[in-house]
Each structure stands twice: as structure tokens, then as C-alpha cells.
Amino acid sequence: MRCKKVKAGRGSMLCALLLLICPMGMAMAENLSSLAEAQNITYDENSGVLVMNLDSMRKDNVQEKLVATAKYGIDGKGSPMGHDQNTLNVLCRDRIKFLDLKFNTFSRTLESALNSEDDRIKIQEFHGEQPNDVCNDPVILHFVGVKPRNFPATTFDYGWWEICRLNPFYEEIFRKYTSSRVLSDVDAIIKCESFRYNGTLKVSNLAMKKIKIVISTIFQNSGDATRAIEIAKAIQEYAPADFVADIIFISRGSRFEKQAVDLGFKIYHAEPPMKGIQYLDDFESRFGELIGNAELAREILQGEIDALKQLQPDILIYGFWPIASIAKRMAIPDCKSIAFLPLPLTQDFLKCPMTFPDEMPLSRLPFNLQKVIMGAIPKFIKARIPALRHSNIRRAAENLGWRGEKLVNIFKMLASDLYLINDFPVFYDTSCFAKNILFTGPLYSESSDKKISDPRINEILSPENKRIKIFCTLGSSGSKQKLLEVIKMFNSGDGKKWSGIVLCPPAICPIQEARDMLNNENVYITDAFVPAKEINQKSDLVICHGGQGTLQTAIMSGVPLIGYPGQPEQKINLQHLQDFGAAVMMSSHRWTAQNIRRQVASMMKNHRYKCKALELKNYAENLNAYGDIGSAVWSMVKQSDNGKGNCDM
């Protein structure tokens, strides 16, 4: 490499490709006559960019000398030299060859050259190089001190982020360095500025568009919250090279806020604030009324309207949360919307075979008879059954000025431009649904820590334990009474022969009360978070409610299950699995310890359930929910005229 002679002097760190080519441990600088002078030596080389002759260094034991000098100083009496750059300058003095400045062009030097004639003159005088040569053809651009990843508004940050996008871990890097930033700092990362010297600086252009995506759902509910977070991850993962997604979750209080923030997403706290532990309590829910209090429904809808007016998203994504859909149409009607749902809750859904909700007396009839009766009821009547009405939400909308189509049922309340149905296509005749309904397949949250750390759980799931292994998880929407029936199942009869792991959420039942009821040393009750999929995979059977996340985790583990429906949609979820042959659904009124125990014993004797569970698992593994969701969202973004933040970088 061609060497360039440079003047030594304080500040000449700007000149820097270091080439260590000769034996070390050599004489010091000519004018160093004392230790004080040695310790105040002017530094020529910058250790940020260097090449070393390793053979020569090994031959002269340079490593040991560098360590000793850095630790004890050149006098060996305990006067440390400081960082590595000081030590290299002392030991390698007069053994350094310097190359052209373009091989280690400091970003701040380049900025000075582009913006100050005086600085360009200094560069030429000091380095003997034409500033135009350095500015037009830098080989290595060195960010000294201030880094774009920490201070996104630094000069030439566009170049750093452009190259960073080529890194396979770009999304992780981006989330890490923007998660704790205010929005103005994130804007700076994609800010459009071109620094040119006389119009000759060649920097590739990268067109980027920042899209604000707001996600609103029942963030207190584990199923909705975890699906929402997984959708946000899919959006980030499948973002086109020329787009950046600014994703914000609307919350009124939830234990899932930290999980979202840790992943780099933002939280907007809407009114009114809530405890965020159990949405059924927060909303005072009851049959046919997601929000059981009329005044509360009005407050929540007003809070959602205010949030959307302030946030002004380009795309609104919501789950089973009619409040978001209604507020969108009232506050920002031109915004595109996407609904992610556990079921295809549109008018077309009424064409599917249905049974009566467990809250209705007719639900005690045999399932097949229920389907026959429901099939004979005209669709316009089914559209008005109590389970679909949610009258408090409708009245809240009317009180706040709703002027659209009458909100007669949940189908009208959840109206959207696009529907992402997080369920298995095999459960439906998809030809019966509109083209804006996409069946994506399963979408559920997996634990980042897939190792089971609890020794008691590992003991129960050990291959040496030959007992039947049962995993019970009734979710955050379960009930104390239903959970205690499962625990009692283990206390007598065949249940005494089984092992079990029972999750006991604090919001459902105090763990000590559950443990006091247990009389089986082979069963372990915990209220800790556990890697559910890994436990599923090592279990023989899962006992659960009909929540979609719980069911899909079991399905992806290839394990059969027994479940009861706590809500109408959970009954449909379980009915699908039962029809497929991988599960048994029990009505809520039949959910007793004796009936559960009898059903478990029957399923364990019939290998058909396990075979069907594995069949469904194999089918599910060929689906690509994340890819389908990511592609669908970004396709809508590109088609929308509402995008903001166009810029050429």
C-alpha cells in the first residue's frame, strides 16, 4: 500500500491506517528525554482503523509488552498509559506507516471539509492531501466519538443506516436503538439530508417511507395481546427495504406493555385507565355485552376516538375490539383498517354450521341437533341473537354522534377493509367468504426462553416418569370454579395414577387455595410463567379453555386436548377441533371433576385422538402465517395513499 508522509502533532489522529511491520520494543521518539515527556507524547495513529503485521509482533513478544505498558506505564512503576491508542503510539513510535486519509476518513473531518473553506485549507496543509480527493472518494468512513446508532442525528447517519440495512440482524438493531428514543429521535434516523461538496460527493440514494401503524385490541387479554404482538413482529420482519414501520399499541393498562416495549414498540395510554389484570373485571363483561356498563362503554369509546385523533395512523390494526373499528370510522374515516380475529366474524360467518352459546338453554341439546336447529334459522334472525348484540357499545356510539350504518351486531361493529383470520383454513369452506378475508393459520406467542427451568416440572415430564402426563392451562379468562374442578380430578380414582402440571393464574385463584385442595403428590401447581409449547410437547393431554392461543399451542405440539368454552367464540374453536378428531369439547355445565376424569381416561385409551392431533400439526407446519400477514399488511400500505414521510436518502 502506498504510504503518505504526514506531520506529527497533537490532533493528527486523523491520519490513520496503521501498519506494524518491524520488531517492537524499540527506541522511543527522538526528543523524549524524560518520563513526563513520554507520557505527554503526541499521538499520530488512530487505533480504530489499522492493519498489523502479526508475524513480526509475535516474533518480538509485542503482546506482552503492550499489556505491560498499558498496565504499568513505560517506566514499569505503575503509571498506566490509558487506552490502547496511547500504548500503541508509545511502543510503535517510528514503526508506523501512514496511508492516505481516505482509508480512515473521520466523519467529522469530512463534515468540516464539506462546510468550511478554512477547514479544507487546513486539511491540505496538515495532511498534504487535496480535500476534494478525500471527500469524493472515501474508502473507510470512520464515526469517531458520536455513533449514529446512539445519536441518530449525526452527520452521515444516512450512510450508516443504509449499510446497516444489509445486516441480517437489521430489524433487531433498529428496534434496540429506537425502543428508548422519543419519536423525534426515530425520525432523525430516517431524516433526509444530503451532504455534498460542490455537488460531487457520490452517495447512493435510498428512498424510505415511515409508516405509522397503530394496533388496538383488548390488551389485558393474553390471547389478543400476544397475537397483536406477534402481528407487529411479522410486520417488522417482512418490511420492504424502502419502508420503516413505527408501531404503537393502544393500552389502558396491561402486563403485556413491558413485553411490547422490550421488543421496540411504543405504548399509547388511552382513557380511561384500568387495572389491566383481567379484562372481564375491567369491562364488567357479561353475556352479549363485551362492556357490561353503558357509561363505561361511552368513556372507553371516547378515549379511543381521542387517541386516534391524536395518533393519526396510516394504518389501524385491531383485534376482537369493536371499539377500535367504530372509533376509526368516527375519528379518522379515511384511514385503512385491518382486523385480526380468531374467527371470520362477518355476515358470511352465518353460513357456517353453528351451535348455541353455552349461556342459552338449548346448548344442553346434543351438538349435532343444535347444528340442525341453527341451520334452519334464517340468517337475519341469527344475526340478532343475544351473543352478537353488544348493545352498550352500540348505544355509546350513537350517544357520541354515530351516523353510519346501524350497528346491529358484532359483524357491523368489527367492519374492516381487510380481515386476517388467525385460524386454520381447513376448518372452513373458504369459498363462502369475501375476498378481503384471509385465513392465515395459527399465530401464537412462543416463549423466548424455551428451556424448562423449573426442576419440579422437569421431574414430572421426565421420560422416567411413566405416568400419564396432563397439562392444565385455563388462561386468563378462565374461572376459579373450573380450575378447582380440574384439581379435584387428580384426587381420586384414575386421577391418583396420573401426573399433572396445573397453571394457576393469580387473577383466577390464589395459588395456596389451589394447593390446599390438592391431594396428589404427582401434581404440581404453579403461578409462574412457563414455556407452554415445550410442556405441551412432553405431555400426553392438555386440559384447557377454548382460547385460540392455548389451542394453537397444543395443535403445534401434536397433543390432543379436552376443553370447555368460556365464551361463544371459544365454543366454535373447540367445535372445530372436535370435528377434526383431535379434541373433546365439554359443555360448561358438565365440567365436573368426575366427568373430566372419565373423559381423560377414555381419550387415553383411544389412540385416534393422538393420530389426528399429529395430522393437524403436520398440516399447520406447512402454513406460513407470519409471511401471509406481513405480505398482506405491506400490500395494503403500498396501495394506500395515506403514507407519510417520503424522503430520498
MOQUITA-V295489 format. One record per run of one state. SS is the DSSP state (~ for helix, > for strand, _ for the rest). FROM is the first residue (numbers start at 1). TO is the last residue. If there is no record, write none. Layout:
SS:FROM:TO ; SS:FROM:TO
This chain:
_:1:11 ; ~:12:14 ; _:15:17 ; >:18:20 ; _:21:34 ; ~:35:39 ; _:40:49 ; >:50:52 ; _:53:53 ; ~:54:59 ; _:60:61 ; ~:62:72 ; _:73:83 ; ~:84:91 ; _:92:95 ; >:96:96 ; _:97:100 ; ~:101:104 ; >:105:106 ; ~:107:115 ; _:116:116 ; ~:117:127 ; _:128:130 ; ~:131:136 ; _:137:140 ; >:141:142 ; _:143:156 ; ~:157:164 ; _:165:169 ; ~:170:178 ; _:179:182 ; ~:183:189 ; _:190:206 ; >:207:216 ; _:217:221 ; ~:222:237 ; _:238:242 ; >:243:251 ; _:252:256 ; ~:257:262 ; _:263:265 ; >:266:269 ; _:270:278 ; ~:279:282 ; _:283:285 ; >:286:286 ; _:287:288 ; >:289:289 ; _:290:293 ; ~:294:311 ; _:312:314 ; >:315:318 ; _:319:321 ; ~:322:331 ; _:332:335 ; >:336:341 ; _:342:346 ; ~:347:351 ; _:352:360 ; ~:361:364 ; _:365:366 ; ~:367:376 ; _:377:378 ; ~:379:382 ; _:383:385 ; ~:386:388 ; _:389:390 ; ~:391:399 ; _:400:409 ; ~:410:413 ; _:414:417 ; >:418:421 ; _:422:424 ; ~:425:427 ; _:428:429 ; ~:430:432 ; _:433:436 ; >:437:439 ; _:440:454 ; ~:455:461 ; _:462:468 ; >:469:473 ; _:474:479 ; ~:480:489 ; _:490:492 ; ~:493:497 ; _:498:498 ; >:499:503 ; _:504:510 ; ~:511:517 ; _:518:522 ; >:523:526 ; _:527:531 ; ~:532:537 ; _:538:540 ; >:541:545 ; _:546:547 ; ~:548:557 ; _:558:560 ; >:561:564 ; _:565:567 ; ~:568:580 ; _:581:582 ; >:583:586 ; _:587:587 ; ~:588:590 ; _:591:592 ; ~:593:605 ; _:606:607 ; ~:608:621 ; _:622:624 ; ~:625:639 ; _:640:643 ; >:644:648 ; _:649:649
